[in-house]
Amino acid sequence: MNKRNKYLHFGILLITLLICSSCGRQLVIPYTSDSNVDAQIFLKPIKPTNRTFITINDSLIVNKKFVKSVTIDHLPPGVYNINYASDVNTMVAKIDTTMTIVVEDHMEISKIIDVPPYNSWYYISNVVIGLLLIVPFLFI
């Protein structure tokens, strides 16, 4: 196989890897449309979480998103019950964090969400997939 085909195959490999690796989103969600209320809650998981569900006072605001961080804007003063959950089977344990936050006018509250480590099958599958993508190029 000539050098041009080798570069073509390598380019296809790189494009495949870029398409398959998606990035988490930094979501900004307005709680109300009232621009006079400017309190906000910032939720930041330690690492991005997939299939994330977030409820605030039993109202679903994030449904099955790949999340890097979430900012809930325009919160009126009050007490809020927030549940941050992720239904991912690649983690050692499920993520299901519930917190009660008291919000006052002009407050900015930040919360760090603890994320468990990946299980061993996650790493094994990544190595196997990586080898399956790379090994054919060794024989070109």
N, CA, C and O atoms as CSV, one atom per row, in Angstrom:
chain,resi,resn,atom,element,x,y,z
A,1,MET,N,N,0.856,-1.176,0.000
A,1,MET,CA,C,0.000,0.000,0.000
A,1,MET,C,C,0.903,1.239,0.000
A,1,MET,O,O,1.897,1.287,0.724
A,2,ASN,N,N,0.559,2.217,-0.796
A,2,ASN,CA,C,1.424,3.384,-0.913
A,2,ASN,C,C,1.204,4.360,0.249
A,2,ASN,O,O,0.293,4.218,1.065
A,3,LYS,N,N,2.087,5.353,0.272
A,3,LYS,CA,C,2.096,6.303,1.374
A,3,LYS,C,C,0.812,7.140,1.427
A,3,LYS,O,O,0.349,7.502,2.509
A,4,ARG,N,N,0.247,7.441,0.270
A,4,ARG,CA,C,-0.966,8.269,0.211
A,4,ARG,C,C,-2.142,7.543,0.885
A,4,ARG,O,O,-2.886,8.159,1.648
A,5,ASN,N,N,-2.314,6.255,0.614
A,5,ASN,CA,C,-3.389,5.487,1.233
A,5,ASN,C,C,-3.196,5.361,2.742
A,5,ASN,O,O,-4.162,5.342,3.505
A,6,LYS,N,N,-1.937,5.276,3.156
A,6,LYS,CA,C,-1.651,5.194,4.582
A,6,LYS,C,C,-2.122,6.476,5.293
A,6,LYS,O,O,-2.717,6.408,6.368
A,7,TYR,N,N,-1.857,7.623,4.697
A,7,TYR,CA,C,-2.306,8.888,5.281
A,7,TYR,C,C,-3.826,9.020,5.242
A,7,TYR,O,O,-4.431,9.587,6.152
A,8,LEU,N,N,-4.432,8.498,4.194
A,8,LEU,CA,C,-5.884,8.522,4.085
A,8,LEU,C,C,-6.521,7.704,5.210
A,8,LEU,O,O,-7.477,8.150,5.844
A,9,HIS,N,N,-5.993,6.527,5.449
A,9,HIS,CA,C,-6.517,5.679,6.513
A,9,HIS,C,C,-6.304,6.320,7.886
A,9,HIS,O,O,-7.174,6.257,8.755
A,10,PHE,N,N,-5.137,6.934,8.067
A,10,PHE,CA,C,-4.866,7.616,9.328
A,10,PHE,C,C,-5.821,8.801,9.528
A,10,PHE,O,O,-6.281,9.043,10.643
A,11,GLY,N,N,-6.113,9.527,8.467
A,11,GLY,CA,C,-7.062,10.639,8.539
A,11,GLY,C,C,-8.472,10.167,8.899
A,11,GLY,O,O,-9.169,10.805,9.688
A,12,ILE,N,N,-8.882,9.041,8.308
A,12,ILE,CA,C,-10.195,8.481,8.637
A,12,ILE,C,C,-10.241,8.081,10.107
A,12,ILE,O,O,-11.260,8.284,10.766
A,13,LEU,N,N,-9.159,7.517,10.629
A,13,LEU,CA,C,-9.083,7.151,12.041
A,13,LEU,C,C,-9.237,8.380,12.932
A,13,LEU,O,O,-9.987,8.353,13.908
A,14,LEU,N,N,-8.527,9.458,12.598
A,14,LEU,CA,C,-8.615,10.677,13.409
A,14,LEU,C,C,-10.009,11.284,13.375
A,14,LEU,O,O,-10.521,11.708,14.412
A,15,ILE,N,N,-10.624,11.334,12.216
A,15,ILE,CA,C,-11.978,11.882,12.104
A,15,ILE,C,C,-12.959,11.026,12.897
A,15,ILE,O,O,-13.850,11.562,13.556
A,16,THR,N,N,-12.811,9.707,12.845
A,16,THR,CA,C,-13.677,8.814,13.611
A,16,THR,C,C,-13.534,9.069,15.104
A,16,THR,O,O,-14.530,9.122,15.826
A,17,LEU,N,N,-12.301,9.226,15.568
A,17,LEU,CA,C,-12.081,9.493,16.990
A,17,LEU,C,C,-12.677,10.830,17.413
A,17,LEU,O,O,-13.246,10.933,18.500
A,18,LEU,N,N,-12.559,11.849,16.579
A,18,LEU,CA,C,-13.128,13.152,16.908
A,18,LEU,C,C,-14.648,13.112,16.964
A,18,LEU,O,O,-15.256,13.738,17.831
A,19,ILE,N,N,-15.256,12.384,16.051
A,19,ILE,CA,C,-16.717,12.297,16.026
A,19,ILE,C,C,-17.228,11.501,17.216
A,19,ILE,O,O,-18.254,11.849,17.801
A,20,CYS,N,N,-16.526,10.443,17.579
A,20,CYS,CA,C,-16.984,9.569,18.665
A,20,CYS,C,C,-16.752,10.166,20.046
A,20,CYS,O,O,-17.393,9.744,21.008
A,21,SER,N,N,-15.863,11.124,20.166
A,21,SER,CA,C,-15.614,11.725,21.476
A,21,SER,C,C,-16.330,13.069,21.542
A,21,SER,O,O,-15.869,14.065,20.984
A,22,SER,N,N,-17.447,13.076,22.223
A,22,SER,CA,C,-18.204,14.321,22.339
A,22,SER,C,C,-17.843,15.015,23.645
A,22,SER,O,O,-17.399,14.376,24.598
A,23,CYS,N,N,-18.035,16.301,23.677
A,23,CYS,CA,C,-17.702,17.089,24.854
A,23,CYS,C,C,-18.951,17.369,25.683
A,23,CYS,O,O,-20.065,17.434,25.163
A,24,GLY,N,N,-18.732,17.534,26.985
A,24,GLY,CA,C,-19.826,17.889,27.869
A,24,GLY,C,C,-20.263,19.323,27.634
A,24,GLY,O,O,-19.501,20.146,27.128
A,25,ARG,N,N,-21.473,19.602,28.000
A,25,ARG,CA,C,-22.027,20.941,27.791
A,25,ARG,C,C,-21.995,21.759,29.075
A,25,ARG,O,O,-22.122,21.227,30.178
A,26,GLN,N,N,-21.823,23.057,28.903
A,26,GLN,CA,C,-21.963,23.991,30.007
A,26,GLN,C,C,-23.336,24.633,29.844
A,26,GLN,O,O,-23.505,25.588,29.086
A,27,LEU,N,N,-24.303,24.096,30.562
A,27,LEU,CA,C,-25.689,24.535,30.396
A,27,LEU,C,C,-25.987,25.756,31.247
A,27,LEU,O,O,-25.550,25.843,32.395
A,28,VAL,N,N,-26.730,26.697,30.686
A,28,VAL,CA,C,-27.251,27.847,31.420
A,28,VAL,C,C,-28.767,27.796,31.281
A,28,VAL,O,O,-29.303,27.892,30.178
A,29,ILE,N,N,-29.453,27.643,32.417
A,29,ILE,CA,C,-30.899,27.456,32.405
A,29,ILE,C,C,-31.559,28.581,33.184
A,29,ILE,O,O,-31.320,28.717,34.384
A,30,PRO,N,N,-32.384,29.393,32.529
A,30,PRO,CA,C,-33.125,30.417,33.272
A,30,PRO,C,C,-34.307,29.779,34.014
A,30,PRO,O,O,-35.121,29.087,33.403
A,31,TYR,N,N,-34.399,30.013,35.327
A,31,TYR,CA,C,-35.496,29.448,36.119
A,31,TYR,C,C,-36.782,30.235,35.894
A,31,TYR,O,O,-37.863,29.655,35.795
A,32,THR,N,N,-36.658,31.557,35.816
A,32,THR,CA,C,-37.798,32.414,35.479
A,32,THR,C,C,-37.367,33.378,34.380
A,32,THR,O,O,-36.177,33.530,34.104
A,33,SER,N,N,-38.327,34.010,33.769
A,33,SER,CA,C,-38.006,34.988,32.721
A,33,SER,C,C,-37.840,36.398,33.284
A,33,SER,O,O,-37.583,37.340,32.534
A,34,ASP,N,N,-37.985,36.545,34.590
A,34,ASP,CA,C,-37.867,37.855,35.242
A,34,ASP,C,C,-36.395,38.251,35.313
A,34,ASP,O,O,-35.617,37.619,36.028
A,35,SER,N,N,-36.011,39.285,34.582
A,35,SER,CA,C,-34.616,39.714,34.554
A,35,SER,C,C,-34.229,40.525,35.797
A,35,SER,O,O,-33.045,40.783,36.015
A,36,ASN,N,N,-35.209,40.928,36.613
A,36,ASN,CA,C,-34.901,41.671,37.840
A,36,ASN,C,C,-34.356,40.758,38.934
A,36,ASN,O,O,-33.722,41.230,39.879
A,37,VAL,N,N,-34.596,39.478,38.812
A,37,VAL,CA,C,-34.104,38.505,39.790
A,37,VAL,C,C,-32.782,37.971,39.265
A,37,VAL,O,O,-32.726,37.419,38.166
A,38,ASP,N,N,-31.705,38.133,40.054
A,38,ASP,CA,C,-30.401,37.749,39.505
A,38,ASP,C,C,-29.627,36.756,40.377
A,38,ASP,O,O,-28.409,36.648,40.237
A,39,ALA,N,N,-30.287,36.049,41.250
A,39,ALA,CA,C,-29.603,35.004,42.019
A,39,ALA,C,C,-29.367,33.801,41.107
A,39,ALA,O,O,-30.141,33.548,40.184
A,40,GLN,N,N,-28.294,33.067,41.375
A,40,GLN,CA,C,-28.001,31.904,40.544
A,40,GLN,C,C,-27.321,30.817,41.352
A,40,GLN,O,O,-26.674,31.077,42.367
A,41,ILE,N,N,-27.485,29.587,40.870
A,41,ILE,CA,C,-26.833,28.419,41.450
A,41,ILE,C,C,-25.981,27.794,40.360
A,41,ILE,O,O,-26.443,27.568,39.241
A,42,PHE,N,N,-24.729,27.518,40.704
A,42,PHE,CA,C,-23.780,26.909,39.772
A,42,PHE,C,C,-23.461,25.511,40.276
A,42,PHE,O,O,-22.934,25.356,41.377
A,43,LEU,N,N,-23.778,24.481,39.476
A,43,LEU,CA,C,-23.502,23.088,39.821
A,43,LEU,C,C,-22.375,22.585,38.937
A,43,LEU,O,O,-22.461,22.662,37.711
A,44,LYS,N,N,-21.313,22.070,39.555
A,44,LYS,CA,C,-20.138,21.617,38.807
A,44,LYS,C,C,-19.750,20.220,39.273
A,44,LYS,O,O,-19.247,20.047,40.383
A,45,PRO,N,N,-19.987,19.212,38.413
A,45,PRO,CA,C,-19.477,17.881,38.761
A,45,PRO,C,C,-17.959,17.841,38.631
A,45,PRO,O,O,-17.376,18.608,37.865
A,46,ILE,N,N,-17.321,16.944,39.382
A,46,ILE,CA,C,-15.866,16.828,39.346
A,46,ILE,C,C,-15.388,16.493,37.944
A,46,ILE,O,O,-14.360,17.004,37.499
A,47,LYS,N,N,-16.126,15.637,37.243
A,47,LYS,CA,C,-15.847,15.345,35.837
A,47,LYS,C,C,-17.182,15.297,35.110
A,47,LYS,O,O,-18.208,15.049,35.744
A,48,PRO,N,N,-17.204,15.525,33.804
A,48,PRO,CA,C,-18.478,15.541,33.073
A,48,PRO,C,C,-19.271,14.256,33.276
A,48,PRO,O,O,-18.712,13.161,33.338
A,49,THR,N,N,-20.586,14.418,33.379
A,49,THR,CA,C,-21.465,13.269,33.593
A,49,THR,C,C,-22.407,13.113,32.410
A,49,THR,O,O,-22.933,14.088,31.873
A,50,ASN,N,N,-22.603,11.866,32.024
A,50,ASN,CA,C,-23.472,11.545,30.899
A,50,ASN,C,C,-24.847,11.150,31.419
A,50,ASN,O,O,-24.983,10.711,32.561
A,51,ARG,N,N,-25.868,11.307,30.576
A,51,ARG,CA,C,-27.256,11.002,30.946
A,51,ARG,C,C,-27.615,11.615,32.297
A,51,ARG,O,O,-28.023,10.914,33.223
A,52,THR,N,N,-27.458,12.917,32.392
A,52,THR,CA,C,-27.680,13.642,33.640
A,52,THR,C,C,-29.113,14.132,33.731
A,52,THR,O,O,-29.680,14.636,32.761
A,53,PHE,N,N,-29.686,13.974,34.919
A,53,PHE,CA,C,-31.024,14.476,35.235
A,53,PHE,C,C,-30.884,15.439,36.404
A,53,PHE,O,O,-30.263,15.106,37.414
A,54,ILE,N,N,-31.461,16.635,36.274
A,54,ILE,CA,C,-31.457,17.593,37.373
A,54,ILE,C,C,-32.884,18.071,37.583
A,54,ILE,O,O,-33.558,18.498,36.646
A,55,THR,N,N,-33.333,17.991,38.833
A,55,THR,CA,C,-34.651,18.518,39.184
A,55,THR,C,C,-34.463,19.605,40.219
A,55,THR,O,O,-33.558,19.550,41.052
A,56,ILE,N,N,-35.333,20.590,40.150
A,56,ILE,CA,C,-35.367,21.641,41.156
A,56,ILE,C,C,-36.817,21.740,41.622
A,56,ILE,O,O,-37.718,22.026,40.834
A,57,ASN,N,N,-37.023,21.502,42.904
A,57,ASN,CA,C,-38.366,21.427,43.504
A,57,ASN,C,C,-39.264,20.471,42.712
A,57,ASN,O,O,-40.401,20.805,42.380
A,58,ASP,N,N,-38.744,19.293,42.420
A,58,ASP,CA,C,-39.450,18.216,41.704
A,58,ASP,C,C,-39.863,18.590,40.283
A,58,ASP,O,O,-40.766,17.973,39.718
A,59,SER,N,N,-39.217,19.582,39.710
A,59,SER,CA,C,-39.467,19.963,38.318
A,59,SER,C,C,-38.193,19.673,37.524
A,59,SER,O,O,-37.120,20.183,37.848
A,60,LEU,N,N,-38.322,18.850,36.486
A,60,LEU,CA,C,-37.173,18.430,35.689
A,60,LEU,C,C,-36.665,19.598,34.833
A,60,LEU,O,O,-37.419,20.173,34.049
A,61,ILE,N,N,-35.385,19.940,34.990
A,61,ILE,CA,C,-34.815,21.028,34.191
A,61,ILE,C,C,-33.726,20.539,33.244
A,61,ILE,O,O,-33.440,21.200,32.246
A,62,VAL,N,N,-33.106,19.381,33.538
A,62,VAL,CA,C,-32.117,18.782,32.638
A,62,VAL,C,C,-32.502,17.318,32.473
A,62,VAL,O,O,-32.707,16.599,33.452
A,63,ASN,N,N,-32.596,16.887,31.206
A,63,ASN,CA,C,-33.046,15.532,30.915
A,63,ASN,C,C,-32.059,14.848,29.967
A,63,ASN,O,O,-31.991,15.193,28.788
A,64,LYS,N,N,-31.303,13.891,30.472
A,64,LYS,CA,C,-30.390,13.052,29.679
A,64,LYS,C,C,-29.374,13.863,28.875
A,64,LYS,O,O,-29.216,13.635,27.676
A,65,LYS,N,N,-28.698,14.789,29.506
A,65,LYS,CA,C,-27.672,15.597,28.827
A,65,LYS,C,C,-26.286,15.189,29.309
A,65,LYS,O,O,-26.121,14.679,30.418
A,66,PHE,N,N,-25.288,15.424,28.450
A,66,PHE,CA,C,-23.893,15.237,28.816
A,66,PHE,C,C,-23.421,16.571,29.376
A,66,PHE,O,O,-23.260,17.538,28.632
A,67,VAL,N,N,-23.199,16.625,30.687
A,67,VAL,CA,C,-23.061,17.900,31.395
A,67,VAL,C,C,-21.648,18.087,31.934
A,67,VAL,O,O,-21.083,17.205,32.581
A,68,LYS,N,N,-21.095,19.264,31.645
A,68,LYS,CA,C,-19.832,19.683,32.241
A,68,LYS,C,C,-20.096,20.608,33.430
A,68,LYS,O,O,-19.394,20.544,34.440
A,69,SER,N,N,-21.108,21.466,33.308
A,69,SER,CA,C,-21.536,22.329,34.409
A,69,SER,C,C,-22.944,22.841,34.102
A,69,SER,O,O,-23.375,22.871,32.949
A,70,VAL,N,N,-23.646,23.242,35.159
A,70,VAL,CA,C,-25.005,23.769,35.003
A,70,VAL,C,C,-25.124,25.042,35.826
A,70,VAL,O,O,-24.779,25.064,37.008
A,71,THR,N,N,-25.615,26.101,35.194
A,71,THR,CA,C,-25.903,27.348,35.891
A,71,THR,C,C,-27.400,27.591,35.807
A,71,THR,O,O,-27.966,27.664,34.716
A,72,ILE,N,N,-28.040,27.714,36.964
A,72,ILE,CA,C,-29.470,28.005,37.025
A,72,ILE,C,C,-29.605,29.487,37.374
A,72,ILE,O,O,-29.285,29.905,38.487
A,73,ASP,N,N,-30.081,30.272,36.409
A,73,ASP,CA,C,-30.167,31.730,36.543
A,73,ASP,C,C,-31.564,32.176,36.937
A,73,ASP,O,O,-32.526,31.411,36.870
A,74,HIS,N,N,-31.650,33.441,37.352
A,74,HIS,CA,C,-32.913,34.133,37.619
A,74,HIS,C,C,-33.762,33.396,38.657
A,74,HIS,O,O,-34.954,33.162,38.455
A,75,LEU,N,N,-33.122,33.039,39.768
A,75,LEU,CA,C,-33.842,32.363,40.850
A,75,LEU,C,C,-34.407,33.384,41.825
A,75,LEU,O,O,-33.652,34.204,42.347
A,76,PRO,N,N,-35.711,33.362,42.086
A,76,PRO,CA,C,-36.264,34.226,43.122
A,76,PRO,C,C,-35.861,33.711,44.504
A,76,PRO,O,O,-35.532,32.533,44.644
A,77,PRO,N,N,-35.879,34.558,45.512
A,77,PRO,CA,C,-35.520,34.106,46.860
A,77,PRO,C,C,-36.434,32.966,47.314
A,77,PRO,O,O,-37.626,32.944,47.007
A,78,GLY,N,N,-35.850,32.029,48.046
A,78,GLY,CA,C,-36.630,30.907,48.550
A,78,GLY,C,C,-35.745,29.709,48.845
A,78,GLY,O,O,-34.519,29.780,48.764
A,79,VAL,N,N,-36.396,28.611,49.187
A,79,VAL,CA,C,-35.711,27.361,49.491
A,79,VAL,C,C,-35.924,26.413,48.313
A,79,VAL,O,O,-37.052,26.210,47.865
A,80,TYR,N,N,-34.838,25.840,47.821
A,80,TYR,CA,C,-34.904,24.965,46.653
A,80,TYR,C,C,-34.312,23.598,46.987
A,80,TYR,O,O,-33.235,23.498,47.573
A,81,ASN,N,N,-35.030,22.558,46.606
A,81,ASN,CA,C,-34.536,21.187,46.715
A,81,ASN,C,C,-34.042,20.766,45.341
A,81,ASN,O,O,-34.818,20.688,44.388
A,82,ILE,N,N,-32.750,20.496,45.246
A,82,ILE,CA,C,-32.135,20.163,43.964
A,82,ILE,C,C,-31.650,18.721,44.015
A,82,ILE,O,O,-31.000,18.303,44.974
A,83,ASN,N,N,-31.978,17.965,42.967
A,83,ASN,CA,C,-31.510,16.587,42.846
A,83,ASN,C,C,-30.688,16.482,41.569
A,83,ASN,O,O,-31.164,16.819,40.485
A,84,TYR,N,N,-29.451,16.014,41.704
A,84,TYR,CA,C,-28.531,15.816,40.589
A,84,TYR,C,C,-28.295,14.315,40.484
A,84,TYR,O,O,-27.729,13.710,41.394
A,85,ALA,N,N,-28.727,13.709,39.377
A,85,ALA,CA,C,-28.593,12.261,39.204
A,85,ALA,C,C,-28.057,11.961,37.812
A,85,ALA,O,O,-28.286,12.707,36.860
A,86,SER,N,N,-27.336,10.844,37.722
A,86,SER,CA,C,-26.818,10.393,36.444
A,86,SER,C,C,-26.955,8.882,36.385
A,86,SER,O,O,-26.532,8.168,37.293
A,87,ASP,N,N,-27.548,8.414,35.309
A,87,ASP,CA,C,-27.810,6.994,35.139
A,87,ASP,C,C,-26.788,6.405,34.175
A,87,ASP,O,O,-27.100,6.110,33.021
A,88,VAL,N,N,-25.566,6.238,34.665
A,88,VAL,CA,C,-24.479,5.751,33.833
A,88,VAL,C,C,-23.946,4.453,34.434
A,88,VAL,O,O,-23.673,4.383,35.632
A,89,ASN,N,N,-23.802,3.434,33.603
A,89,ASN,CA,C,-23.321,2.157,34.109
A,89,ASN,C,C,-21.805,2.016,34.028
A,89,ASN,O,O,-21.282,0.950,34.351
A,90,THR,N,N,-21.087,3.046,33.612
A,90,THR,CA,C,-19.632,2.982,33.562
A,90,THR,C,C,-18.988,3.433,34.871
A,90,THR,O,O,-17.771,3.333,35.021
A,91,MET,N,N,-19.774,3.919,35.805
A,91,MET,CA,C,-19.254,4.353,37.095
A,91,MET,C,C,-19.365,3.221,38.114
A,91,MET,O,O,-20.166,2.300,37.952
A,92,VAL,N,N,-18.555,3.305,39.160
A,92,VAL,CA,C,-18.598,2.315,40.225
A,92,VAL,C,C,-19.950,2.361,40.936
A,92,VAL,O,O,-20.490,1.321,41.313
A,93,ALA,N,N,-20.501,3.570,41.121
A,93,ALA,CA,C,-21.798,3.746,41.782
A,93,ALA,C,C,-22.597,4.799,41.016
A,93,ALA,O,O,-22.031,5.625,40.300
A,94,LYS,N,N,-23.902,4.758,41.176
A,94,LYS,CA,C,-24.774,5.752,40.538
A,94,LYS,C,C,-24.618,7.096,41.249
A,94,LYS,O,O,-24.316,7.154,42.441
A,95,ILE,N,N,-24.828,8.159,40.503
A,95,ILE,CA,C,-24.794,9.501,41.073
A,95,ILE,C,C,-26.225,9.895,41.406
A,95,ILE,O,O,-27.090,9.909,40.530
A,96,ASP,N,N,-26.470,10.209,42.652
A,96,ASP,CA,C,-27.793,10.663,43.082
A,96,ASP,C,C,-27.611,11.561,44.296
A,96,ASP,O,O,-27.628,11.099,45.437
A,97,THR,N,N,-27.437,12.849,44.034
A,97,THR,CA,C,-27.160,13.825,45.082
A,97,THR,C,C,-28.360,14.736,45.258
A,97,THR,O,O,-28.867,15.307,44.292
A,98,THR,N,N,-28.808,14.867,46.488
A,98,THR,CA,C,-29.918,15.771,46.807
A,98,THR,C,C,-29.413,16.827,47.777
A,98,THR,O,O,-28.715,16.514,48.742
A,99,MET,N,N,-29.767,18.066,47.517
A,99,MET,CA,C,-29.348,19.166,48.396
A,99,MET,C,C,-30.466,20.187,48.529
A,99,MET,O,O,-31.263,20.381,47.611
A,100,THR,N,N,-30.509,20.825,49.667
A,100,THR,CA,C,-31.449,21.917,49.923
A,100,THR,C,C,-30.646,23.200,49.996
A,100,THR,O,O,-29.698,23.307,50.774
A,101,ILE,N,N,-31.031,24.178,49.180
A,101,ILE,CA,C,-30.286,25.436,49.096
A,101,ILE,C,C,-31.237,26.595,49.371
A,101,ILE,O,O,-32.317,26.684,48.786
A,102,VAL,N,N,-30.821,27.475,50.265
A,102,VAL,CA,C,-31.580,28.696,50.564
A,102,VAL,C,C,-30.987,29.821,49.727
A,102,VAL,O,O,-29.801,30.129,49.835
A,103,VAL,N,N,-31.827,30.432,48.892
A,103,VAL,CA,C,-31.378,31.486,47.984
A,103,VAL,C,C,-31.972,32.811,48.430
A,103,VAL,O,O,-33.166,32.910,48.712
A,104,GLU,N,N,-31.115,33.832,48.490
A,104,GLU,CA,C,-31.552,35.194,48.785
A,104,GLU,C,C,-31.241,36.061,47.570
A,104,GLU,O,O,-30.595,35.611,46.624
A,105,ASP,N,N,-31.708,37.312,47.604
A,105,ASP,CA,C,-31.479,38.225,46.481
A,105,ASP,C,C,-29.985,38.390,46.193
A,105,ASP,O,O,-29.164,38.468,47.107
A,106,HIS,N,N,-29.660,38.440,44.911
A,106,HIS,CA,C,-28.308,38.725,44.416
A,106,HIS,C,C,-27.267,37.716,44.912
A,106,HIS,O,O,-26.100,38.074,45.069
A,107,MET,N,N,-27.657,36.482,45.156
A,107,MET,CA,C,-26.713,35.456,45.614
A,107,MET,C,C,-26.183,34.650,44.440
A,107,MET,O,O,-26.890,34.417,43.460
A,108,GLU,N,N,-24.927,34.227,44.553
A,108,GLU,CA,C,-24.333,33.286,43.619
A,108,GLU,C,C,-23.803,32.128,44.445
A,108,GLU,O,O,-22.864,32.284,45.225
A,109,ILE,N,N,-24.413,30.966,44.266
A,109,ILE,CA,C,-24.059,29.792,45.054
A,109,ILE,C,C,-23.424,28.763,44.127
A,109,ILE,O,O,-23.952,28.471,43.054
A,110,SER,N,N,-22.286,28.215,44.549
A,110,SER,CA,C,-21.596,27.175,43.779
A,110,SER,C,C,-21.573,25.892,44.589
A,110,SER,O,O,-21.289,25.901,45.787
A,111,LYS,N,N,-21.877,24.786,43.916
A,111,LYS,CA,C,-21.843,23.472,44.555
A,111,LYS,C,C,-21.043,22.521,43.678
A,111,LYS,O,O,-21.230,22.470,42.462
A,112,ILE,N,N,-20.153,21.773,44.310
A,112,ILE,CA,C,-19.374,20.754,43.619
A,112,ILE,C,C,-20.096,19.422,43.802
A,112,ILE,O,O,-20.460,19.053,44.919
A,113,ILE,N,N,-20.301,18.705,42.699
A,113,ILE,CA,C,-20.966,17.405,42.722
A,113,ILE,C,C,-19.894,16.317,42.666
A,113,ILE,O,O,-19.091,16.270,41.735
A,114,ASP,N,N,-19.893,15.447,43.670
A,114,ASP,CA,C,-18.921,14.351,43.711
A,114,ASP,C,C,-19.328,13.267,42.712
A,114,ASP,O,O,-20.484,12.848,42.671
A,115,VAL,N,N,-18.368,12.823,41.916
A,115,VAL,CA,C,-18.606,11.803,40.894
A,115,VAL,C,C,-17.718,10.608,41.210
A,115,VAL,O,O,-16.509,10.767,41.379
A,116,PRO,N,N,-18.300,9.405,41.293
A,116,PRO,CA,C,-17.473,8.226,41.575
A,116,PRO,C,C,-16.560,7.880,40.399
A,116,PRO,O,O,-16.803,8.322,39.276
A,117,PRO,N,N,-15.515,7.095,40.650
A,117,PRO,CA,C,-14.603,6.730,39.554
A,117,PRO,C,C,-15.259,5.748,38.586
A,117,PRO,O,O,-16.281,5.133,38.890
A,118,TYR,N,N,-14.645,5.620,37.418
A,118,TYR,CA,C,-15.112,4.648,36.433
A,118,TYR,C,C,-14.823,3.239,36.927
A,118,TYR,O,O,-13.875,3.016,37.679
A,119,ASN,N,N,-15.652,2.289,36.497
A,119,ASN,CA,C,-15.379,0.901,36.856
A,119,ASN,C,C,-14.321,0.323,35.923
A,119,ASN,O,O,-13.961,0.945,34.924
A,120,SER,N,N,-13.819,-0.877,36.253
A,120,SER,CA,C,-12.719,-1.455,35.485
A,120,SER,C,C,-13.131,-1.819,34.064
A,120,SER,O,O,-12.291,-1.788,33.165
A,121,TRP,N,N,-14.404,-2.165,33.832
A,121,TRP,CA,C,-14.851,-2.505,32.484
A,121,TRP,C,C,-14.762,-1.311,31.535
A,121,TRP,O,O,-14.559,-1.489,30.334
A,122,TYR,N,N,-14.910,-0.120,32.057
A,122,TYR,CA,C,-14.787,1.089,31.234
A,122,TYR,C,C,-13.378,1.175,30.642
A,122,TYR,O,O,-13.218,1.417,29.446
A,123,TYR,N,N,-12.365,0.978,31.476
A,123,TYR,CA,C,-10.979,1.070,31.004
A,123,TYR,C,C,-10.636,-0.086,30.068
A,123,TYR,O,O,-9.953,0.110,29.063
A,124,ILE,N,N,-11.106,-1.288,30.394
A,124,ILE,CA,C,-10.836,-2.453,29.534
A,124,ILE,C,C,-11.447,-2.243,28.151
A,124,ILE,O,O,-10.793,-2.506,27.142
A,125,SER,N,N,-12.682,-1.775,28.094
A,125,SER,CA,C,-13.337,-1.562,26.792
A,125,SER,C,C,-12.637,-0.467,25.988
A,125,SER,O,O,-12.530,-0.577,24.767
A,126,ASN,N,N,-12.163,0.577,26.648
A,126,ASN,CA,C,-11.440,1.631,25.922
A,126,ASN,C,C,-10.133,1.120,25.336
A,126,ASN,O,O,-9.775,1.489,24.218
A,127,VAL,N,N,-9.418,0.279,26.068
A,127,VAL,CA,C,-8.167,-0.281,25.556
A,127,VAL,C,C,-8.454,-1.192,24.369
A,127,VAL,O,O,-7.754,-1.129,23.359
A,128,VAL,N,N,-9.485,-2.045,24.480
A,128,VAL,CA,C,-9.808,-2.964,23.390
A,128,VAL,C,C,-10.220,-2.198,22.141
A,128,VAL,O,O,-9.765,-2.522,21.044
A,129,ILE,N,N,-11.070,-1.193,22.287
A,129,ILE,CA,C,-11.502,-0.395,21.126
A,129,ILE,C,C,-10.313,0.337,20.513
A,129,ILE,O,O,-10.182,0.401,19.290
A,130,GLY,N,N,-9.453,0.884,21.355
A,130,GLY,CA,C,-8.264,1.564,20.846
A,130,GLY,C,C,-7.361,0.636,20.069
A,130,GLY,O,O,-6.840,1.002,19.016
A,131,LEU,N,N,-7.173,-0.577,20.591
A,131,LEU,CA,C,-6.340,-1.550,19.873
A,131,LEU,C,C,-6.971,-1.965,18.555
A,131,LEU,O,O,-6.271,-2.124,17.555
A,132,LEU,N,N,-8.292,-2.141,18.545
A,132,LEU,CA,C,-8.970,-2.514,17.303
A,132,LEU,C,C,-8.855,-1.422,16.245
A,132,LEU,O,O,-8.843,-1.718,15.050
A,133,LEU,N,N,-8.770,-0.172,16.669
A,133,LEU,CA,C,-8.629,0.922,15.705
A,133,LEU,C,C,-7.187,1.090,15.222
A,133,LEU,O,O,-6.959,1.521,14.092
A,134,ILE,N,N,-6.218,0.754,16.071
A,134,ILE,CA,C,-4.823,1.017,15.739
A,134,ILE,C,C,-4.147,-0.162,15.044
A,134,ILE,O,O,-3.352,0.045,14.127
A,135,VAL,N,N,-4.445,-1.387,15.457
A,135,VAL,CA,C,-3.750,-2.576,14.943
A,135,VAL,C,C,-3.799,-2.683,13.423
A,135,VAL,O,O,-2.776,-3.029,12.831
A,136,PRO,N,N,-4.922,-2.409,12.746
A,136,PRO,CA,C,-4.896,-2.526,11.280
A,136,PRO,C,C,-3.874,-1.595,10.621
A,136,PRO,O,O,-3.372,-1.911,9.543
A,137,PHE,N,N,-3.556,-0.462,11.242
A,137,PHE,CA,C,-2.602,0.466,10.648
A,137,PHE,C,C,-1.174,-0.005,10.820
A,137,PHE,O,O,-0.283,0.488,10.130
A,138,LEU,N,N,-0.930,-0.942,11.719
A,138,LEU,CA,C,0.411,-1.471,11.896
A,138,LEU,C,C,0.846,-2.369,10.744
A,138,LEU,O,O,2.037,-2.564,10.503
A,139,PHE,N,N,-0.149,-2.913,10.036
A,139,PHE,CA,C,0.153,-3.838,8.957
A,139,PHE,C,C,0.026,-3.203,7.578
A,139,PHE,O,O,0.081,-3.904,6.567
A,140,ILE,N,N,-0.138,-1.914,7.529
A,140,ILE,CA,C,-0.271,-1.220,6.237
A,140,ILE,C,C,1.100,-0.859,5.713
A,140,ILE,O,O,1.214,-0.269,4.638
